[in-house]
Amino acid sequence: MTHTKTMADVLRLEAKMLEKAAELLELTGNEQVERLTALFQELLNTESTLIFCGVGKSGIIAQKCASTFTSLGLPSFFLHPTEALHGDLGRIRRTDAIVFISKSGTTEEIIKLLPFLHFKKSHKIGLIGAETSPIGSECGILLNCHVEKEACLNNQAPTTSSTVALAMGDAMAVLFEALTGLSKESFAINHPGGILGKSLRMKVRDLMIKSSSCPIVNSSQTLQEVILIMTKYPVGGCAIVDGENFLGIMVEGDIRRTFTRENAGLKSLVKDIMNSNPIVISPDNLAFEALELMESKSKSLQILPVIENQKFLGFIRLHDLLKEGFSLKN
């Protein structure tokens, strides 16, 4: 057996067990899912918490599941059963619910904890590999996570079983997401620091260079004056504004091209050489939309004027978007 085949066989076995778990859920799990749906609604109504509990590898899966639910807007945390018996029971309220993750359903640490958990049975959920087990019998909602064997060559290390438990936790989370109708924008509320949150929440006005720090001239000024003010405010572009009205833009490329024309020079008037039809963007557009505009052309735009009611508010630059972590590849 090649090393590659060893790895591939693990993936095939785990995929097979996931398929079987899905089939079993569809065949026998309707009542359990209905109970879970009702419990989710109750937790929302009472502003309660969903607790995950497990030991060892199951504990690690429990931590991931708790993190996922929290990110979706349902407060959740991981409870280690041993720590619970030494004070962490104080984190629990009677209106909360708990999810036990155990392949055998006989995890000793959880069994010791059970007498001290004063939840209704309907608030106990089991992601259990053996439904007829001490832990399974305590649960009002059972989601069958049985696997035929571990992918481990000795059938010992949690591999297939932990994968199925993780996937079942994800299935629970997506059910909750579907019930609440969570939008991308709502999801971003809990992810303000990452690129996901930025792409859904950060607007052009949050990243633009304000007009007070931008070079601005009127259409009757000369190219020489444009160069001087662009040197003073080196942002990569110059706005052309008459009165309160935005008329166009000049960038460094426009200046270079001007000098290739016959009879053109420093005394050339702005109105004769400016770009009077530039791509512009509103301050209330998402910053990610600015990136899409800049990179949708055959040649990337480096700068966009920010306009509101024909008034120039500033520039947003590709450089600043990339520096902030934005990318069309995310």
CORVENWO-V730232 format. One record per residue. RES is the residue in three letters. PSI is psi in whole degrees, -180 to 180 (none if undefined). Layout:
BEGIN
res->{RES:RES}
psi->{PSI:PSI}
END
This chain:
BEGIN
res->{MET:THR:HIS:THR:LYS:THR:MET:ALA:ASP:VAL:LEU:ARG:LEU:GLU:ALA:LYS:MET:LEU:GLU:LYS:ALA:ALA:GLU:LEU:LEU:GLU:LEU:THR:GLY:ASN:GLU:GLN:VAL:GLU:ARG:LEU:THR:ALA:LEU:PHE:GLN:GLU:LEU:LEU:ASN:THR:GLU:SER:THR:LEU:ILE:PHE:CYS:GLY:VAL:GLY:LYS:SER:GLY:ILE:ILE:ALA:GLN:LYS:CYS:ALA:SER:THR:PHE:THR:SER:LEU:GLY:LEU:PRO:SER:PHE:PHE:LEU:HIS:PRO:THR:GLU:ALA:LEU:HIS:GLY:ASP:LEU:GLY:ARG:ILE:ARG:ARG:THR:ASP:ALA:ILE:VAL:PHE:ILE:SER:LYS:SER:GLY:THR:THR:GLU:GLU:ILE:ILE:LYS:LEU:LEU:PRO:PHE:LEU:HIS:PHE:LYS:LYS:SER:HIS:LYS:ILE:GLY:LEU:ILE:GLY:ALA:GLU:THR:SER:PRO:ILE:GLY:SER:GLU:CYS:GLY:ILE:LEU:LEU:ASN:CYS:HIS:VAL:GLU:LYS:GLU:ALA:CYS:LEU:ASN:ASN:GLN:ALA:PRO:THR:THR:SER:SER:THR:VAL:ALA:LEU:ALA:MET:GLY:ASP:ALA:MET:ALA:VAL:LEU:PHE:GLU:ALA:LEU:THR:GLY:LEU:SER:LYS:GLU:SER:PHE:ALA:ILE:ASN:HIS:PRO:GLY:GLY:ILE:LEU:GLY:LYS:SER:LEU:ARG:MET:LYS:VAL:ARG:ASP:LEU:MET:ILE:LYS:SER:SER:SER:CYS:PRO:ILE:VAL:ASN:SER:SER:GLN:THR:LEU:GLN:GLU:VAL:ILE:LEU:ILE:MET:THR:LYS:TYR:PRO:VAL:GLY:GLY:CYS:ALA:ILE:VAL:ASP:GLY:GLU:ASN:PHE:LEU:GLY:ILE:MET:VAL:GLU:GLY:ASP:ILE:ARG:ARG:THR:PHE:THR:ARG:GLU:ASN:ALA:GLY:LEU:LYS:SER:LEU:VAL:LYS:ASP:ILE:MET:ASN:SER:ASN:PRO:ILE:VAL:ILE:SER:PRO:ASP:ASN:LEU:ALA:PHE:GLU:ALA:LEU:GLU:LEU:MET:GLU:SER:LYS:SER:LYS:SER:LEU:GLN:ILE:LEU:PRO:VAL:ILE:GLU:ASN:GLN:LYS:PHE:LEU:GLY:PHE:ILE:ARG:LEU:HIS:ASP:LEU:LEU:LYS:GLU:GLY:PHE:SER:LEU:LYS:ASN}
psi->{128:159:-36:-43:-36:-47:-43:-37:-36:-47:-41:-43:-44:-39:-40:-43:-33:-41:-42:-38:-40:-43:-43:-39:-43:-33:-39:0:6:-46:-41:-41:-38:-42:-41:-41:-45:-38:-42:-44:-39:-42:-39:-44:-35:4:48:178:146:119:141:139:131:172:145:-135:-35:-33:-37:-42:-41:-40:-42:-44:-43:-41:-40:-47:-40:-42:-23:0:2:112:133:150:163:134:115:129:-35:-44:-33:-39:-7:35:-25:-6:-21:-11:-10:141:155:-25:-6:173:158:142:121:132:117:124:-47:-24:12:21:117:-43:-37:-42:-39:-30:-30:-44:-17:5:112:49:153:153:-34:-12:11:123:136:124:86:142:-17:101:-40:81:166:-42:-42:-37:-18:-11:137:-17:121:125:112:118:33:139:149:-38:160:152:-21:135:-27:6:39:-58:132:113:-75:-43:-40:-33:-46:-41:-42:-45:-37:-38:-40:-39:-40:-43:-41:-34:-46:-43:-43:-40:-35:-10:37:126:167:-39:-41:-39:-38:-22:-36:4:51:-23:-25:172:-30:-50:-41:-45:-24:-14:-36:130:167:-42:-22:-22:-11:155:120:155:-30:-18:16:150:131:133:169:171:-15:-5:172:166:-36:-41:-34:-46:-42:-46:-30:-26:-36:-38:83:73:-8:-1:162:129:141:115:126:117:-118:-2:127:128:-28:-163:153:136:175:-33:-36:-38:-45:-42:-33:-40:-9:-9:149:136:10:150:-165:-22:0:141:143:-42:-20:-14:-8:160:107:2:56:160:130:170:153:151:-20:-2:152:145:-34:-33:-34:-43:-43:-41:-44:-34:5:-13:162:-31:125:139:140:-17:144:135:140:119:140:120:46:10:133:122:-20:-168:147:134:146:-40:-43:-33:-45:-38:-33:-11:3:142:142:-12:-10:none}
END
